[in-house]
Amino acid sequence: MTIHINLISHQLLPNVISTLGEDVANIEKVILVVGDNKLSEHAQLLKDFYRRKGIRQVELFQCETSTDYAQLRHHADSLYQQIREQYPTVMLALNASGGTKPMSIAFTQAFDKFDELSMAIYTDTSSKKISILNEKGGSLPYQSALDIEDYLYLNKMRPVEYISPESRDHDDVMARSAVTKKMLELCRQNPGVLKTINAIASQSHFGNQAKPYNPEVPLYSQPHGVLQDALDEFAEHGLITYTEQAVAFTSREAARYIGGGWLEEYAYLAALDAGIEHVAMNVKGHWLDANNQESSVSNELDVILVHNNQMMLIECKTSGWSQSGTGQATTLKLESLMRNLGGSHANGMLVSVFDIGAHTQERISGFDNLTTLIGSDLSGLVDQLKAWQNSIS
């Protein structure tokens, strides 16, 4: 059995990765050490998270300071003695990844007693290593411990709806995979037709809450050639019916798919083909407030991936980039979500049917962890995701 001691800071993931790397049944207790009241909501969030994971004994240990080394060392020694009196033979694992530097040093020195079944460890999520902070050295196994809901919740977002391999809607995505491949071919061979298809779908107002959904859209000329082939494909899969005069969408979801949702589904399918551990799309989530309750502030994520405790966000765009400010707004949104949901080690990818322009590409090039995949290069998405997977394994 093990007692894990976590030093609380803004970033909770390093604590969780090492704690959940062990079978929950072998965890006697988790103690969360808080330096001051500024991080009390993070401590409560982590406490709630561990309890959701089946760890029944989770306690808070409050220090009076987060910067005074002498006081922190006194608290650390006191906690060590308190635990040892109650649990003389249980293994102790202090995670020194969190807290302030004085806190980390003080508690490491107090708990670095390997001969007494106590050790201090450090979780390096960048190099995928859990080091034992002892003169004898060594390391612990670095296990994949987080799924998508874990990742979002620990960064103060609660997902309320999404599509994943475990959800009912997954079967619909798989059933449309032939249409999705057809759309990808159009993207490579005839992107101009995609603009026409986008225009037809947009007239249904499938994504405009200010206007009523309009399932039947007029055609101003008889469809022929590549456009007719695409409409035939949509009709064959039950997404539309059409005549020479109009297109009728069978549902709002069908219009959303034809009007751009297909690209999200392509990215989702590519991630599954690449063997990514956890994949979800159309993720709708609410941010948590200071009391760790769902607020009215929400966000939608096109595609989110979690593999070996690392996250990637994929933003999918099938519309053009000619409107002023589109590139800046899209880049800022993606970078902000990456930072808030994944920290400095998160990755992002902008997947676009149409060229994003030199200015937007220049902005994206300024971020080491943000990449693009555009137009005819979209067929290489599986390989790109496999490369990311290999880089974090």
C-alpha positions as CSV (number, residue, x, y, z in Angstrom):
1,M,0.0,0.0,0.0
2,T,1.1,3.6,-0.7
3,I,0.3,7.0,0.6
4,H,0.8,9.7,-2.0
5,I,1.6,13.3,-1.0
6,N,0.9,15.9,-3.6
7,L,2.2,19.5,-3.5
8,I,-0.5,21.7,-5.0
9,S,0.3,24.2,-7.7
10,H,-1.7,25.6,-10.7
11,Q,-0.6,22.6,-12.8
12,L,-2.2,19.4,-11.4
13,L,-1.4,16.9,-14.1
14,P,2.1,15.9,-12.9
15,N,0.7,14.9,-9.5
16,V,-2.1,12.9,-11.1
17,I,0.1,11.0,-13.6
18,S,2.4,9.6,-10.9
19,T,-0.5,8.9,-8.4
20,L,-2.8,7.1,-10.9
21,G,0.2,5.3,-12.4
22,E,-0.4,2.9,-9.5
23,D,-3.4,0.7,-9.1
24,V,-6.0,2.7,-7.1
25,A,-6.6,-0.4,-5.0
26,N,-3.1,-0.1,-3.7
27,I,-3.5,3.5,-2.6
28,E,-4.1,3.9,1.1
29,K,-4.5,7.6,1.0
30,V,-3.7,10.8,-0.9
31,I,-2.6,13.9,1.1
32,L,-2.8,17.3,-0.7
33,V,-0.4,19.9,0.6
34,V,-1.5,23.5,0.2
35,G,0.9,26.4,0.8
36,D,-1.6,29.2,1.1
37,N,-5.2,29.9,0.3
38,K,-4.6,31.1,-3.2
39,L,-4.6,27.5,-4.5
40,S,-7.4,26.1,-2.3
41,E,-9.8,25.7,-5.2
42,H,-7.2,23.7,-7.1
43,A,-6.8,21.5,-4.1
44,Q,-10.5,21.0,-3.8
45,L,-10.7,20.2,-7.5
46,L,-8.0,17.5,-7.2
47,K,-9.7,16.1,-4.1
48,D,-13.0,15.8,-5.9
49,F,-11.2,14.2,-8.9
50,Y,-9.4,11.6,-6.8
51,R,-12.6,10.6,-5.1
52,R,-14.3,10.2,-8.5
53,K,-11.5,7.8,-9.4
54,G,-12.3,5.7,-6.4
55,I,-9.7,6.9,-3.9
56,R,-11.8,7.2,-0.7
57,Q,-9.2,8.8,1.6
58,V,-8.1,12.2,0.4
59,E,-7.0,14.8,2.9
60,L,-5.9,18.4,2.8
61,F,-2.8,19.5,4.7
62,Q,-2.6,23.3,5.1
63,C,0.7,25.1,5.5
64,E,0.8,28.7,6.7
65,T,3.0,29.8,3.9
66,S,4.3,28.9,0.5
67,T,7.6,30.8,0.6
68,D,9.1,30.6,4.1
69,Y,11.5,27.7,3.9
70,A,11.9,27.3,7.7
71,Q,8.2,27.1,8.3
72,L,7.7,24.8,5.4
73,R,10.4,22.4,6.6
74,H,8.7,22.4,10.0
75,H,5.4,21.5,8.4
76,A,7.0,18.8,6.3
77,D,8.7,17.2,9.3
78,S,5.5,17.4,11.2
79,L,3.5,15.7,8.4
80,Y,6.1,13.0,8.0
81,Q,6.0,12.1,11.7
82,Q,2.2,12.3,11.8
83,I,1.9,9.8,8.9
84,R,4.6,7.5,10.3
85,E,2.9,7.3,13.7
86,Q,-0.4,6.2,12.0
87,Y,1.1,4.1,9.2
88,P,4.5,2.8,10.3
89,T,5.0,0.3,7.4
90,V,3.2,2.0,4.4
91,M,5.3,3.3,1.5
92,L,5.3,7.1,1.2
93,A,5.6,8.8,-2.2
94,L,6.0,12.6,-2.1
95,N,5.5,14.2,-5.6
96,A,7.8,17.2,-5.6
97,S,6.6,18.4,-9.0
98,G,4.2,20.9,-7.6
99,G,4.3,23.6,-5.0
100,T,6.7,26.5,-4.8
101,K,10.5,25.9,-5.0
102,P,10.9,26.4,-1.2
103,M,8.0,24.0,-0.6
104,S,9.4,21.4,-3.0
105,I,12.8,21.5,-1.4
106,A,11.5,21.4,2.2
107,F,9.2,18.5,1.6
108,T,11.8,16.6,-0.5
109,Q,14.3,16.8,2.3
110,A,11.8,15.6,4.9
111,F,10.5,12.7,2.8
112,D,13.8,11.5,1.2
113,K,14.2,8.5,3.6
114,F,14.3,5.5,1.3
115,D,15.5,3.2,4.1
116,E,12.3,4.1,5.9
117,L,10.0,3.4,3.0
118,S,9.7,7.0,2.0
119,M,10.7,8.6,-1.3
120,A,10.4,11.9,-3.1
121,I,9.7,11.8,-6.8
122,Y,9.5,14.3,-9.7
123,T,7.2,13.8,-12.7
124,D,8.6,15.2,-15.9
125,T,5.7,15.2,-18.4
126,S,8.0,16.5,-21.2
127,S,10.5,13.6,-21.1
128,K,7.9,11.1,-19.9
129,K,9.9,10.2,-16.8
130,I,9.2,9.9,-13.0
131,S,12.5,10.3,-11.3
132,I,13.3,9.3,-7.7
133,L,14.9,12.2,-6.0
134,N,17.5,10.3,-4.1
135,E,21.3,10.0,-4.3
136,K,20.8,6.4,-5.4
137,G,18.7,7.7,-8.3
138,G,16.3,5.5,-10.3
139,S,12.9,6.0,-11.7
140,L,9.4,4.7,-11.7
141,P,7.3,3.5,-14.7
142,Y,5.7,6.3,-16.6
143,Q,2.1,5.1,-17.2
144,S,-0.7,6.4,-19.4
145,A,-3.1,7.6,-16.8
146,L,-5.4,10.3,-18.3
147,D,-8.3,10.2,-20.6
148,I,-10.1,13.1,-22.3
149,E,-12.6,13.8,-19.4
150,D,-9.7,13.6,-16.9
151,Y,-7.6,16.1,-18.9
152,L,-10.4,18.6,-19.3
153,Y,-11.7,18.3,-15.7
154,L,-8.2,18.9,-14.3
155,N,-8.0,22.0,-16.4
156,K,-11.4,23.2,-15.1
157,M,-13.7,22.2,-18.0
158,R,-16.5,19.6,-17.6
159,P,-17.5,18.0,-20.9
160,V,-21.2,17.6,-21.2
161,E,-21.5,16.2,-24.7
162,Y,-19.1,14.6,-27.2
163,I,-18.7,11.8,-29.8
164,S,-16.2,9.0,-29.0
165,P,-15.9,5.4,-29.9
166,E,-18.0,4.5,-26.9
167,S,-20.9,6.8,-27.9
168,R,-24.0,6.0,-29.9
169,D,-23.1,8.6,-32.6
170,H,-19.9,6.9,-33.4
171,D,-21.7,4.3,-35.5
172,D,-23.2,7.2,-37.6
173,V,-19.7,8.6,-38.2
174,M,-18.4,5.2,-39.3
175,A,-21.4,4.8,-41.6
176,R,-20.6,8.1,-43.3
177,S,-16.9,7.3,-43.7
178,A,-17.4,6.7,-47.5
179,V,-18.9,10.1,-47.9
180,T,-16.1,11.6,-45.8
181,K,-13.5,10.1,-48.1
182,K,-15.5,11.4,-51.1
183,M,-15.3,14.9,-49.6
184,L,-11.6,14.6,-49.1
185,E,-11.2,13.7,-52.8
186,L,-13.1,16.8,-53.7
187,C,-10.8,18.8,-51.5
188,R,-7.8,17.5,-53.4
189,Q,-9.2,17.5,-56.9
190,N,-11.9,20.2,-57.1
191,P,-12.0,22.5,-54.1
192,G,-14.2,24.9,-56.0
193,V,-17.1,22.5,-55.8
194,L,-16.7,22.5,-52.0
195,K,-17.5,26.2,-52.0
196,T,-20.7,25.5,-53.8
197,I,-21.6,22.7,-51.4
198,N,-20.8,25.0,-48.4
199,A,-23.1,27.7,-49.9
200,I,-26.0,25.3,-50.3
201,A,-25.6,23.9,-46.8
202,S,-25.3,27.4,-45.2
203,Q,-28.7,28.4,-46.7
204,S,-30.3,25.9,-44.3
205,H,-29.1,28.0,-41.4
206,F,-28.0,24.8,-39.6
207,G,-25.6,26.6,-37.4
208,N,-27.3,30.0,-37.1
209,Q,-29.3,30.2,-33.9
210,A,-30.7,33.6,-34.8
211,K,-32.6,32.1,-37.8
212,P,-35.0,29.2,-38.1
213,Y,-33.6,26.0,-39.6
214,N,-34.6,25.7,-43.3
215,P,-34.3,22.1,-44.5
216,E,-35.1,22.9,-48.2
217,V,-32.7,25.0,-50.2
218,P,-33.3,26.1,-53.8
219,L,-30.9,25.3,-56.6
220,Y,-30.4,28.1,-59.1
221,S,-29.0,25.9,-61.8
222,Q,-29.3,22.2,-62.6
223,P,-26.5,20.3,-60.9
224,H,-24.1,18.4,-63.2
225,G,-20.7,16.9,-63.3
226,V,-18.8,16.8,-60.0
227,L,-21.5,18.6,-58.0
228,Q,-24.1,16.1,-59.2
229,D,-21.8,13.2,-58.2
230,A,-21.5,14.7,-54.7
231,L,-25.3,15.2,-54.4
232,D,-25.8,11.6,-55.5
233,E,-23.4,10.4,-52.8
234,F,-25.2,12.4,-50.2
235,A,-28.6,11.1,-51.3
236,E,-27.3,7.5,-51.4
237,H,-26.4,7.8,-47.7
238,G,-29.7,9.4,-46.7
239,L,-28.3,12.9,-46.0
240,I,-30.5,14.7,-48.7
241,T,-33.0,14.3,-51.3
242,Y,-32.8,16.6,-54.4
243,T,-34.4,17.6,-57.6
244,E,-33.3,19.9,-60.4
245,Q,-34.8,22.8,-58.4
246,A,-33.9,22.1,-54.7
247,V,-32.0,20.2,-52.1
248,A,-33.8,18.9,-49.0
249,F,-31.7,18.0,-46.0
250,T,-33.0,15.0,-44.1
251,S,-31.9,16.6,-40.8
252,R,-30.1,19.6,-39.3
253,E,-27.2,17.2,-38.5
254,A,-27.0,16.2,-42.2
255,A,-26.8,19.8,-43.2
256,R,-24.1,20.4,-40.6
257,Y,-22.1,17.5,-41.8
258,I,-22.3,18.5,-45.5
259,G,-21.6,22.2,-44.5
260,G,-18.2,21.3,-42.9
261,G,-18.8,18.7,-40.2
262,W,-17.3,16.1,-42.6
263,L,-13.8,17.5,-42.0
264,E,-14.1,17.1,-38.2
265,E,-15.2,13.5,-38.9
266,Y,-12.2,13.0,-41.2
267,A,-9.9,14.2,-38.5
268,Y,-11.6,11.9,-35.9
269,L,-11.3,8.9,-38.2
270,A,-7.7,9.7,-39.0
271,A,-6.9,9.8,-35.2
272,L,-8.5,6.4,-34.8
273,D,-6.6,5.0,-37.7
274,A,-3.4,6.4,-36.2
275,G,-4.0,4.4,-33.0
276,I,-4.4,7.4,-30.7
277,E,-5.5,6.2,-27.2
278,H,-8.4,8.7,-26.6
279,V,-10.3,10.5,-29.3
280,A,-13.4,12.7,-29.2
281,M,-15.1,15.2,-31.5
282,N,-17.8,17.8,-31.2
283,V,-16.9,18.3,-27.6
284,K,-19.1,20.7,-25.8
285,G,-17.9,21.7,-22.3
286,H,-18.6,24.2,-19.5
287,W,-15.8,26.0,-17.7
288,L,-15.8,25.5,-13.9
289,D,-16.1,28.5,-11.6
290,A,-14.1,29.3,-8.4
291,N,-16.3,26.7,-6.6
292,N,-15.6,24.1,-9.2
293,Q,-19.2,24.2,-10.4
294,E,-20.3,24.4,-14.0
295,S,-20.5,28.0,-15.1
296,S,-22.5,29.5,-18.0
297,V,-19.3,29.9,-20.0
298,S,-18.8,27.2,-22.5
299,N,-16.6,26.2,-25.5
300,E,-16.8,23.7,-28.3
301,L,-13.8,21.7,-29.4
302,D,-13.7,20.2,-32.9
303,V,-11.4,17.2,-32.1
304,I,-9.4,16.5,-29.0
305,L,-6.8,13.7,-28.6
306,V,-5.1,12.4,-25.5
307,H,-2.2,10.0,-25.8
308,N,0.3,9.0,-23.2
309,N,-0.9,11.9,-20.9
310,Q,-0.4,14.5,-23.7
311,M,-3.1,16.4,-25.4
312,M,-3.7,17.7,-29.0
313,L,-6.5,20.0,-30.1
314,I,-7.5,20.0,-33.8
315,E,-9.4,22.9,-35.2
316,C,-11.1,22.2,-38.6
317,K,-12.0,24.8,-41.1
318,T,-13.9,24.3,-44.4
319,S,-14.7,28.0,-45.0
320,G,-12.5,30.5,-46.8
321,W,-10.1,32.9,-45.1
322,S,-10.8,36.1,-47.1
323,Q,-12.8,37.8,-44.4
324,S,-10.6,40.3,-42.4
325,G,-9.6,39.0,-39.0
326,T,-10.5,35.4,-39.6
327,G,-6.9,34.1,-39.4
328,Q,-6.1,36.1,-36.3
329,A,-9.3,35.1,-34.5
330,T,-8.9,31.4,-35.3
331,T,-5.2,31.3,-34.2
332,L,-5.9,33.2,-31.0
333,K,-8.8,30.9,-30.1
334,L,-6.7,27.7,-30.7
335,E,-3.7,29.0,-28.9
336,S,-5.8,30.1,-25.9
337,L,-7.6,26.7,-25.7
338,M,-4.3,24.9,-25.9
339,R,-2.8,27.0,-23.1
340,N,-5.9,26.8,-20.8
341,L,-6.6,23.1,-21.3
342,G,-3.2,21.6,-21.7
343,G,-0.5,24.0,-20.5
344,S,2.8,24.5,-22.1
345,H,3.1,20.9,-23.4
346,A,-0.2,20.8,-25.3
347,N,-0.2,20.6,-29.1
348,G,-2.5,22.0,-31.6
349,M,-3.2,21.6,-35.3
350,L,-5.2,23.7,-37.7
351,V,-6.7,21.6,-40.5
352,S,-8.1,23.7,-43.4
353,V,-9.6,22.9,-46.8
354,F,-8.5,26.2,-48.2
355,D,-5.2,28.0,-48.1
356,I,-4.9,30.1,-44.9
357,G,-2.8,32.9,-46.4
358,A,0.8,34.0,-45.6
359,H,-0.1,36.2,-42.7
360,T,-2.0,33.5,-40.8
361,Q,0.8,31.0,-41.6
362,E,3.3,33.4,-40.2
363,R,1.4,33.8,-37.0
364,I,1.1,30.0,-36.5
365,S,4.8,29.5,-37.3
366,G,5.5,31.5,-34.1
367,F,4.2,28.7,-32.0
368,D,6.5,25.6,-31.6
369,N,3.5,23.4,-30.7
370,L,1.1,24.5,-33.4
371,T,1.1,23.1,-36.9
372,T,-1.1,23.3,-40.0
373,L,-2.4,20.8,-42.6
374,I,-4.0,22.4,-45.7
375,G,-5.8,21.4,-48.9
376,S,-4.3,18.5,-50.8
377,D,-2.0,17.7,-47.8
378,L,-5.0,16.6,-45.7
379,S,-4.6,13.0,-47.0
380,G,-1.4,12.9,-44.9
381,L,-3.2,13.5,-41.6
382,V,-2.9,9.9,-40.4
383,D,0.9,10.0,-40.9
384,Q,1.1,13.4,-39.1
385,L,-0.8,12.0,-36.1
386,K,1.4,8.9,-36.0
387,A,4.5,11.1,-35.9
388,W,3.0,13.0,-33.0
389,Q,2.2,9.7,-31.3
390,N,5.8,8.5,-31.7
391,S,7.2,11.8,-30.4
392,I,5.3,11.4,-27.1
393,S,5.7,7.7,-26.6
